[in-house]
Amino acid sequence: MSFYLLKEYTHTHTDVSVCCLHKAIKIKSNKVLRIKTEKISTNFNKVLS
């Protein structure tokens, strides 16, 4: 019984960790994307002016 509980706990725990990791990666890539977009638009504005 205790083994089963441990297994369940570990399983949910890893799921949560993986979920958090995915969120962190998503946030990080969104930030990078936004910075890149800002850089591109700044360069574009320089070209236009």
PDBQT receptor file of N, H, CA, C and O in Angstrom, charges set to zero:
ATOM      1  N   MET A   1       0.824  -1.194   0.000  1.00  0.00    +0.000 N 
ATOM      2  CA  MET A   1       0.000   0.000   0.000  1.00  0.00    +0.000 C 
ATOM      3  C   MET A   1       0.869   1.259   0.000  1.00  0.00    +0.000 C 
ATOM      4  O   MET A   1       0.656   2.162  -0.809  1.00  0.00    +0.000 OA
ATOM      5  N   SER A   2       1.834   1.318   0.895  1.00  0.00    +0.000 N 
ATOM      6  H   SER A   2       2.007   0.584   1.552  1.00  0.00    +0.000 HD
ATOM      7  CA  SER A   2       2.695   2.505   0.973  1.00  0.00    +0.000 C 
ATOM      8  C   SER A   2       3.496   2.673  -0.324  1.00  0.00    +0.000 C 
ATOM      9  O   SER A   2       3.765   3.793  -0.758  1.00  0.00    +0.000 OA
ATOM     10  N   PHE A   3       3.870   1.550  -0.931  1.00  0.00    +0.000 N 
ATOM     11  H   PHE A   3       3.651   0.640  -0.579  1.00  0.00    +0.000 HD
ATOM     12  CA  PHE A   3       4.595   1.620  -2.197  1.00  0.00    +0.000 C 
ATOM     13  C   PHE A   3       3.713   2.263  -3.266  1.00  0.00    +0.000 C 
ATOM     14  O   PHE A   3       4.171   3.089  -4.055  1.00  0.00    +0.000 OA
ATOM     15  N   TYR A   4       2.450   1.871  -3.275  1.00  0.00    +0.000 N 
ATOM     16  H   TYR A   4       2.078   1.200  -2.634  1.00  0.00    +0.000 HD
ATOM     17  CA  TYR A   4       1.512   2.419  -4.249  1.00  0.00    +0.000 C 
ATOM     18  C   TYR A   4       1.364   3.928  -4.058  1.00  0.00    +0.000 C 
ATOM     19  O   TYR A   4       1.381   4.692  -5.023  1.00  0.00    +0.000 OA
ATOM     20  N   LEU A   5       1.220   4.343  -2.803  1.00  0.00    +0.000 N 
ATOM     21  H   LEU A   5       1.206   3.723  -2.019  1.00  0.00    +0.000 HD
ATOM     22  CA  LEU A   5       1.093   5.770  -2.503  1.00  0.00    +0.000 C 
ATOM     23  C   LEU A   5       2.334   6.539  -2.947  1.00  0.00    +0.000 C 
ATOM     24  O   LEU A   5       2.250   7.625  -3.521  1.00  0.00    +0.000 OA
ATOM     25  N   LEU A   6       3.478   5.941  -2.663  1.00  0.00    +0.000 N 
ATOM     26  H   LEU A   6       3.546   5.059  -2.197  1.00  0.00    +0.000 HD
ATOM     27  CA  LEU A   6       4.740   6.570  -3.048  1.00  0.00    +0.000 C 
ATOM     28  C   LEU A   6       4.803   6.731  -4.566  1.00  0.00    +0.000 C 
ATOM     29  O   LEU A   6       5.197   7.773  -5.089  1.00  0.00    +0.000 OA
ATOM     30  N   LYS A   7       4.401   5.665  -5.249  1.00  0.00    +0.000 N 
ATOM     31  H   LYS A   7       4.080   4.819  -4.824  1.00  0.00    +0.000 HD
ATOM     32  CA  LYS A   7       4.401   5.687  -6.706  1.00  0.00    +0.000 C 
ATOM     33  C   LYS A   7       3.480   6.789  -7.224  1.00  0.00    +0.000 C 
ATOM     34  O   LYS A   7       3.849   7.555  -8.114  1.00  0.00    +0.000 OA
ATOM     35  N   GLU A   8       2.283   6.856  -6.660  1.00  0.00    +0.000 N 
ATOM     36  H   GLU A   8       1.983   6.234  -5.937  1.00  0.00    +0.000 HD
ATOM     37  CA  GLU A   8       1.319   7.880  -7.044  1.00  0.00    +0.000 C 
ATOM     38  C   GLU A   8       1.878   9.275  -6.802  1.00  0.00    +0.000 C 
ATOM     39  O   GLU A   8       1.783  10.160  -7.653  1.00  0.00    +0.000 OA
ATOM     40  N   TYR A   9       2.464   9.449  -5.620  1.00  0.00    +0.000 N 
ATOM     41  H   TYR A   9       2.542   8.731  -4.929  1.00  0.00    +0.000 HD
ATOM     42  CA  TYR A   9       3.018  10.757  -5.263  1.00  0.00    +0.000 C 
ATOM     43  C   TYR A   9       4.119  11.162  -6.235  1.00  0.00    +0.000 C 
ATOM     44  O   TYR A   9       4.148  12.289  -6.729  1.00  0.00    +0.000 OA
ATOM     45  N   THR A  10       5.028  10.219  -6.501  1.00  0.00    +0.000 N 
ATOM     46  H   THR A  10       5.004   9.303  -6.099  1.00  0.00    +0.000 HD
ATOM     47  CA  THR A  10       6.134  10.508  -7.408  1.00  0.00    +0.000 C 
ATOM     48  C   THR A  10       5.589  10.856  -8.784  1.00  0.00    +0.000 C 
ATOM     49  O   THR A  10       6.082  11.769  -9.446  1.00  0.00    +0.000 OA
ATOM     50  N   HIS A  11       4.579  10.128  -9.203  1.00  0.00    +0.000 N 
ATOM     51  H   HIS A  11       4.178   9.387  -8.665  1.00  0.00    +0.000 HD
ATOM     52  CA  HIS A  11       3.994  10.354 -10.516  1.00  0.00    +0.000 C 
ATOM     53  C   HIS A  11       3.403  11.753 -10.624  1.00  0.00    +0.000 C 
ATOM     54  O   HIS A  11       3.701  12.482 -11.570  1.00  0.00    +0.000 OA
ATOM     55  N   THR A  12       2.572  12.129  -9.668  1.00  0.00    +0.000 N 
ATOM     56  H   THR A  12       2.330  11.537  -8.899  1.00  0.00    +0.000 HD
ATOM     57  CA  THR A  12       1.961  13.451  -9.701  1.00  0.00    +0.000 C 
ATOM     58  C   THR A  12       3.023  14.526  -9.548  1.00  0.00    +0.000 C 
ATOM     59  O   THR A  12       2.958  15.585 -10.174  1.00  0.00    +0.000 OA
ATOM     60  N   HIS A  13       3.994  14.234  -8.709  1.00  0.00    +0.000 N 
ATOM     61  H   HIS A  13       4.047  13.374  -8.201  1.00  0.00    +0.000 HD
ATOM     62  CA  HIS A  13       5.056  15.208  -8.471  1.00  0.00    +0.000 C 
ATOM     63  C   HIS A  13       5.829  15.492  -9.754  1.00  0.00    +0.000 C 
ATOM     64  O   HIS A  13       6.110  16.648 -10.069  1.00  0.00    +0.000 OA
ATOM     65  N   THR A  14       6.173  14.443 -10.495  1.00  0.00    +0.000 N 
ATOM     66  H   THR A  14       5.944  13.503 -10.239  1.00  0.00    +0.000 HD
ATOM     67  CA  THR A  14       6.901  14.646 -11.745  1.00  0.00    +0.000 C 
ATOM     68  C   THR A  14       6.017  15.359 -12.750  1.00  0.00    +0.000 C 
ATOM     69  O   THR A  14       6.502  16.207 -13.499  1.00  0.00    +0.000 OA
ATOM     70  N   ASP A  15       4.735  15.037 -12.785  1.00  0.00    +0.000 N 
ATOM     71  H   ASP A  15       4.341  14.348 -12.176  1.00  0.00    +0.000 HD
ATOM     72  CA  ASP A  15       3.811  15.722 -13.689  1.00  0.00    +0.000 C 
ATOM     73  C   ASP A  15       3.817  17.217 -13.419  1.00  0.00    +0.000 C 
ATOM     74  O   ASP A  15       3.886  18.028 -14.342  1.00  0.00    +0.000 OA
ATOM     75  N   VAL A  16       3.746  17.568 -12.150  1.00  0.00    +0.000 N 
ATOM     76  H   VAL A  16       3.690  16.909 -11.400  1.00  0.00    +0.000 HD
ATOM     77  CA  VAL A  16       3.756  18.982 -11.767  1.00  0.00    +0.000 C 
ATOM     78  C   VAL A  16       5.063  19.640 -12.187  1.00  0.00    +0.000 C 
ATOM     79  O   VAL A  16       5.062  20.743 -12.734  1.00  0.00    +0.000 OA
ATOM     80  N   SER A  17       6.173  18.965 -11.932  1.00  0.00    +0.000 N 
ATOM     81  H   SER A  17       6.175  18.069 -11.487  1.00  0.00    +0.000 HD
ATOM     82  CA  SER A  17       7.488  19.509 -12.293  1.00  0.00    +0.000 C 
ATOM     83  C   SER A  17       7.584  19.727 -13.798  1.00  0.00    +0.000 C 
ATOM     84  O   SER A  17       8.040  20.774 -14.258  1.00  0.00    +0.000 OA
ATOM     85  N   VAL A  18       7.152  18.734 -14.554  1.00  0.00    +0.000 N 
ATOM     86  H   VAL A  18       6.781  17.884 -14.181  1.00  0.00    +0.000 HD
ATOM     87  CA  VAL A  18       7.196  18.824 -16.010  1.00  0.00    +0.000 C 
ATOM     88  C   VAL A  18       6.321  19.982 -16.480  1.00  0.00    +0.000 C 
ATOM     89  O   VAL A  18       6.703  20.742 -17.370  1.00  0.00    +0.000 OA
ATOM     90  N   CYS A  19       5.144  20.106 -15.873  1.00  0.00    +0.000 N 
ATOM     91  H   CYS A  19       4.833  19.488 -15.151  1.00  0.00    +0.000 HD
ATOM     92  CA  CYS A  19       4.224  21.183 -16.220  1.00  0.00    +0.000 C 
ATOM     93  C   CYS A  19       4.865  22.542 -15.961  1.00  0.00    +0.000 C 
ATOM     94  O   CYS A  19       4.804  23.441 -16.800  1.00  0.00    +0.000 OA
ATOM     95  N   CYS A  20       5.481  22.680 -14.786  1.00  0.00    +0.000 N 
ATOM     96  H   CYS A  20       5.530  21.951 -14.104  1.00  0.00    +0.000 HD
ATOM     97  CA  CYS A  20       6.147  23.935 -14.436  1.00  0.00    +0.000 C 
ATOM     98  C   CYS A  20       7.284  24.227 -15.403  1.00  0.00    +0.000 C 
ATOM     99  O   CYS A  20       7.492  25.367 -15.817  1.00  0.00    +0.000 OA
ATOM    100  N   LEU A  21       8.012  23.181 -15.752  1.00  0.00    +0.000 N 
ATOM    101  H   LEU A  21       7.843  22.254 -15.415  1.00  0.00    +0.000 HD
ATOM    102  CA  LEU A  21       9.128  23.323 -16.675  1.00  0.00    +0.000 C 
ATOM    103  C   LEU A  21       8.622  23.818 -18.031  1.00  0.00    +0.000 C 
ATOM    104  O   LEU A  21       9.194  24.737 -18.617  1.00  0.00    +0.000 OA
ATOM    105  N   HIS A  22       7.555  23.205 -18.517  1.00  0.00    +0.000 N 
ATOM    106  H   HIS A  22       7.091  22.458 -18.041  1.00  0.00    +0.000 HD
ATOM    107  CA  HIS A  22       6.967  23.614 -19.788  1.00  0.00    +0.000 C 
ATOM    108  C   HIS A  22       6.550  25.074 -19.745  1.00  0.00    +0.000 C 
ATOM    109  O   HIS A  22       6.804  25.828 -20.684  1.00  0.00    +0.000 OA
ATOM    110  N   LYS A  23       5.906  25.471 -18.645  1.00  0.00    +0.000 N 
ATOM    111  H   LYS A  23       5.700  24.858 -17.882  1.00  0.00    +0.000 HD
ATOM    112  CA  LYS A  23       5.477  26.862 -18.494  1.00  0.00    +0.000 C 
ATOM    113  C   LYS A  23       6.666  27.799 -18.512  1.00  0.00    +0.000 C 
ATOM    114  O   LYS A  23       6.642  28.842 -19.164  1.00  0.00    +0.000 OA
ATOM    115  N   ALA A  24       7.712  27.415 -17.784  1.00  0.00    +0.000 N 
ATOM    116  H   ALA A  24       7.731  26.567 -17.254  1.00  0.00    +0.000 HD
ATOM    117  CA  ALA A  24       8.913  28.246 -17.719  1.00  0.00    +0.000 C 
ATOM    118  C   ALA A  24       9.539  28.402 -19.097  1.00  0.00    +0.000 C 
ATOM    119  O   ALA A  24       9.935  29.501 -19.485  1.00  0.00    +0.000 OA
ATOM    120  N   ILE A  25       9.629  27.299 -19.836  1.00  0.00    +0.000 N 
ATOM    121  H   ILE A  25       9.308  26.406 -19.521  1.00  0.00    +0.000 HD
ATOM    122  CA  ILE A  25      10.195  27.326 -21.189  1.00  0.00    +0.000 C 
ATOM    123  C   ILE A  25       9.346  28.212 -22.087  1.00  0.00    +0.000 C 
ATOM    124  O   ILE A  25       9.867  29.011 -22.865  1.00  0.00    +0.000 OA
ATOM    125  N   LYS A  26       8.025  28.061 -21.968  1.00  0.00    +0.000 N 
ATOM    126  H   LYS A  26       7.601  27.413 -21.336  1.00  0.00    +0.000 HD
ATOM    127  CA  LYS A  26       7.099  28.846 -22.774  1.00  0.00    +0.000 C 
ATOM    128  C   LYS A  26       7.276  30.337 -22.507  1.00  0.00    +0.000 C 
ATOM    129  O   LYS A  26       7.362  31.141 -23.436  1.00  0.00    +0.000 OA
ATOM    130  N   ILE A  27       7.330  30.697 -21.215  1.00  0.00    +0.000 N 
ATOM    131  H   ILE A  27       7.260  30.044 -20.461  1.00  0.00    +0.000 HD
ATOM    132  CA  ILE A  27       7.507  32.100 -20.832  1.00  0.00    +0.000 C 
ATOM    133  C   ILE A  27       8.836  32.624 -21.362  1.00  0.00    +0.000 C 
ATOM    134  O   ILE A  27       8.911  33.730 -21.897  1.00  0.00    +0.000 OA
ATOM    135  N   LYS A  28       9.879  31.821 -21.209  1.00  0.00    +0.000 N 
ATOM    136  H   LYS A  28       9.818  30.922 -20.775  1.00  0.00    +0.000 HD
ATOM    137  CA  LYS A  28      11.210  32.231 -21.653  1.00  0.00    +0.000 C 
ATOM    138  C   LYS A  28      11.230  32.445 -23.166  1.00  0.00    +0.000 C 
ATOM    139  O   LYS A  28      11.750  33.456 -23.638  1.00  0.00    +0.000 OA
ATOM    140  N   SER A  29      10.676  31.513 -23.925  1.00  0.00    +0.000 N 
ATOM    141  H   SER A  29      10.253  30.692 -23.542  1.00  0.00    +0.000 HD
ATOM    142  CA  SER A  29      10.684  31.643 -25.376  1.00  0.00    +0.000 C 
ATOM    143  C   SER A  29       9.817  32.818 -25.823  1.00  0.00    +0.000 C 
ATOM    144  O   SER A  29      10.134  33.480 -26.811  1.00  0.00    +0.000 OA
ATOM    145  N   ASN A  30       8.721  33.080 -25.101  1.00  0.00    +0.000 N 
ATOM    146  H   ASN A  30       8.464  32.542 -24.298  1.00  0.00    +0.000 HD
ATOM    147  CA  ASN A  30       7.898  34.237 -25.418  1.00  0.00    +0.000 C 
ATOM    148  C   ASN A  30       8.666  35.529 -25.209  1.00  0.00    +0.000 C 
ATOM    149  O   ASN A  30       8.565  36.462 -26.006  1.00  0.00    +0.000 OA
ATOM    150  N   LYS A  31       9.445  35.576 -24.116  1.00  0.00    +0.000 N 
ATOM    151  H   LYS A  31       9.528  34.819 -23.468  1.00  0.00    +0.000 HD
ATOM    152  CA  LYS A  31      10.267  36.761 -23.839  1.00  0.00    +0.000 C 
ATOM    153  C   LYS A  31      11.280  36.959 -24.951  1.00  0.00    +0.000 C 
ATOM    154  O   LYS A  31      11.438  38.066 -25.466  1.00  0.00    +0.000 OA
ATOM    155  N   VAL A  32      11.970  35.880 -25.322  1.00  0.00    +0.000 N 
ATOM    156  H   VAL A  32      11.841  34.981 -24.903  1.00  0.00    +0.000 HD
ATOM    157  CA  VAL A  32      12.980  35.939 -26.373  1.00  0.00    +0.000 C 
ATOM    158  C   VAL A  32      12.340  36.402 -27.672  1.00  0.00    +0.000 C 
ATOM    159  O   VAL A  32      12.890  37.244 -28.381  1.00  0.00    +0.000 OA
ATOM    160  N   LEU A  33      11.189  35.853 -27.974  1.00  0.00    +0.000 N 
ATOM    161  H   LEU A  33      10.742  35.169 -27.397  1.00  0.00    +0.000 HD
ATOM    162  CA  LEU A  33      10.469  36.207 -29.185  1.00  0.00    +0.000 C 
ATOM    163  C   LEU A  33      10.119  37.688 -29.181  1.00  0.00    +0.000 C 
ATOM    164  O   LEU A  33      10.275  38.377 -30.189  1.00  0.00    +0.000 OA
ATOM    165  N   ARG A  34       9.642  38.171 -28.031  1.00  0.00    +0.000 N 
ATOM    166  H   ARG A  34       9.516  37.611 -27.213  1.00  0.00    +0.000 HD
ATOM    167  CA  ARG A  34       9.253  39.577 -27.931  1.00  0.00    +0.000 C 
ATOM    168  C   ARG A  34      10.457  40.486 -28.103  1.00  0.00    +0.000 C 
ATOM    169  O   ARG A  34      10.376  41.516 -28.773  1.00  0.00    +0.000 OA
ATOM    170  N   ILE A  35      11.584  40.102 -27.492  1.00  0.00    +0.000 N 
ATOM    171  H   ILE A  35      11.650  39.265 -26.947  1.00  0.00    +0.000 HD
ATOM    172  CA  ILE A  35      12.809  40.902 -27.619  1.00  0.00    +0.000 C 
ATOM    173  C   ILE A  35      13.249  40.938 -29.081  1.00  0.00    +0.000 C 
ATOM    174  O   ILE A  35      13.624  41.992 -29.596  1.00  0.00    +0.000 OA
ATOM    175  N   LYS A  36      13.204  39.800 -29.738  1.00  0.00    +0.000 N 
ATOM    176  H   LYS A  36      12.899  38.944 -29.320  1.00  0.00    +0.000 HD
ATOM    177  CA  LYS A  36      13.599  39.727 -31.147  1.00  0.00    +0.000 C 
ATOM    178  C   LYS A  36      12.684  40.606 -31.988  1.00  0.00    +0.000 C 
ATOM    179  O   LYS A  36      13.150  41.347 -32.853  1.00  0.00    +0.000 OA
ATOM    180  N   THR A  37      11.383  40.524 -31.733  1.00  0.00    +0.000 N 
ATOM    181  H   THR A  37      11.004  39.922 -31.030  1.00  0.00    +0.000 HD
ATOM    182  CA  THR A  37      10.418  41.316 -32.481  1.00  0.00    +0.000 C 
ATOM    183  C   THR A  37      10.672  42.808 -32.270  1.00  0.00    +0.000 C 
ATOM    184  O   THR A  37      10.618  43.598 -33.212  1.00  0.00    +0.000 OA
ATOM    185  N   GLU A  38      10.952  43.181 -31.011  1.00  0.00    +0.000 N 
ATOM    186  H   GLU A  38      10.996  42.538 -30.246  1.00  0.00    +0.000 HD
ATOM    187  CA  GLU A  38      11.248  44.585 -30.713  1.00  0.00    +0.000 C 
ATOM    188  C   GLU A  38      12.492  45.046 -31.448  1.00  0.00    +0.000 C 
ATOM    189  O   GLU A  38      12.520  46.150 -31.991  1.00  0.00    +0.000 OA
ATOM    190  N   LYS A  39      13.516  44.216 -31.469  1.00  0.00    +0.000 N 
ATOM    191  H   LYS A  39      13.493  43.319 -31.027  1.00  0.00    +0.000 HD
ATOM    192  CA  LYS A  39      14.759  44.564 -32.157  1.00  0.00    +0.000 C 
ATOM    193  C   LYS A  39      14.491  44.753 -33.642  1.00  0.00    +0.000 C 
ATOM    194  O   LYS A  39      14.963  45.714 -34.250  1.00  0.00    +0.000 OA
ATOM    195  N   ILE A  40      13.725  43.826 -34.226  1.00  0.00    +0.000 N 
ATOM    196  H   ILE A  40      13.341  43.045 -33.733  1.00  0.00    +0.000 HD
ATOM    197  CA  ILE A  40      13.406  43.894 -35.652  1.00  0.00    +0.000 C 
ATOM    198  C   ILE A  40      12.645  45.181 -35.954  1.00  0.00    +0.000 C 
ATOM    199  O   ILE A  40      12.968  45.889 -36.908  1.00  0.00    +0.000 OA
ATOM    200  N   SER A  41      11.634  45.483 -35.140  1.00  0.00    +0.000 N 
ATOM    201  H   SER A  41      11.372  44.908 -34.365  1.00  0.00    +0.000 HD
ATOM    202  CA  SER A  41      10.838  46.678 -35.389  1.00  0.00    +0.000 C 
ATOM    203  C   SER A  41      11.665  47.953 -35.200  1.00  0.00    +0.000 C 
ATOM    204  O   SER A  41      11.457  48.940 -35.907  1.00  0.00    +0.000 OA
ATOM    205  N   THR A  42      12.596  47.931 -34.253  1.00  0.00    +0.000 N 
ATOM    206  H   THR A  42      12.765  47.129 -33.679  1.00  0.00    +0.000 HD
ATOM    207  CA  THR A  42      13.461  49.101 -34.056  1.00  0.00    +0.000 C 
ATOM    208  C   THR A  42      14.336  49.297 -35.283  1.00  0.00    +0.000 C 
ATOM    209  O   THR A  42      14.479  50.415 -35.779  1.00  0.00    +0.000 OA
ATOM    210  N   ASN A  43      14.920  48.214 -35.772  1.00  0.00    +0.000 N 
ATOM    211  H   ASN A  43      14.804  47.306 -35.369  1.00  0.00    +0.000 HD
ATOM    212  CA  ASN A  43      15.749  48.289 -36.973  1.00  0.00    +0.000 C 
ATOM    213  C   ASN A  43      14.925  48.751 -38.163  1.00  0.00    +0.000 C 
ATOM    214  O   ASN A  43      15.382  49.551 -38.979  1.00  0.00    +0.000 OA
ATOM    215  N   PHE A  44      13.718  48.243 -38.249  1.00  0.00    +0.000 N 
ATOM    216  H   PHE A  44      13.347  47.593 -37.586  1.00  0.00    +0.000 HD
ATOM    217  CA  PHE A  44      12.829  48.589 -39.350  1.00  0.00    +0.000 C 
ATOM    218  C   PHE A  44      12.507  50.086 -39.313  1.00  0.00    +0.000 C 
ATOM    219  O   PHE A  44      12.498  50.755 -40.347  1.00  0.00    +0.000 OA
ATOM    220  N   ASN A  45      12.245  50.596 -38.119  1.00  0.00    +0.000 N 
ATOM    221  H   ASN A  45      12.252  50.053 -37.280  1.00  0.00    +0.000 HD
ATOM    222  CA  ASN A  45      11.955  52.016 -37.960  1.00  0.00    +0.000 C 
ATOM    223  C   ASN A  45      13.158  52.873 -38.340  1.00  0.00    +0.000 C 
ATOM    224  O   ASN A  45      13.002  53.947 -38.921  1.00  0.00    +0.000 OA
ATOM    225  N   LYS A  46      14.356  52.397 -38.012  1.00  0.00    +0.000 N 
ATOM    226  H   LYS A  46      14.483  51.524 -37.540  1.00  0.00    +0.000 HD
ATOM    227  CA  LYS A  46      15.579  53.111 -38.377  1.00  0.00    +0.000 C 
ATOM    228  C   LYS A  46      15.711  53.183 -39.892  1.00  0.00    +0.000 C 
ATOM    229  O   LYS A  46      16.094  54.211 -40.450  1.00  0.00    +0.000 OA
ATOM    230  N   VAL A  47      15.388  52.077 -40.544  1.00  0.00    +0.000 N 
ATOM    231  H   VAL A  47      15.078  51.241 -40.091  1.00  0.00    +0.000 HD
ATOM    232  CA  VAL A  47      15.479  52.010 -42.007  1.00  0.00    +0.000 C 
ATOM    233  C   VAL A  47      14.473  52.980 -42.627  1.00  0.00    +0.000 C 
ATOM    234  O   VAL A  47      14.780  53.675 -43.595  1.00  0.00    +0.000 OA
ATOM    235  N   LEU A  48      13.280  53.018 -42.061  1.00  0.00    +0.000 N 
ATOM    236  H   LEU A  48      13.030  52.454 -41.274  1.00  0.00    +0.000 HD
ATOM    237  CA  LEU A  48      12.222  53.867 -42.605  1.00  0.00    +0.000 C 
ATOM    238  C   LEU A  48      12.520  55.360 -42.433  1.00  0.00    +0.000 C 
ATOM    239  O   LEU A  48      12.232  56.166 -43.318  1.00  0.00    +0.000 OA
ATOM    240  N   SER A  49      13.092  55.708 -41.298  1.00  0.00    +0.000 N 
ATOM    241  H   SER A  49      13.326  55.053 -40.580  1.00  0.00    +0.000 HD
ATOM    242  CA  SER A  49      13.305  57.135 -41.036  1.00  0.00    +0.000 C 
ATOM    243  C   SER A  49      14.561  57.679 -41.727  1.00  0.00    +0.000 C 
ATOM    244  O   SER A  49      14.872  58.863 -41.600  1.00  0.00    +0.000 OA
TER     245      SER A  49
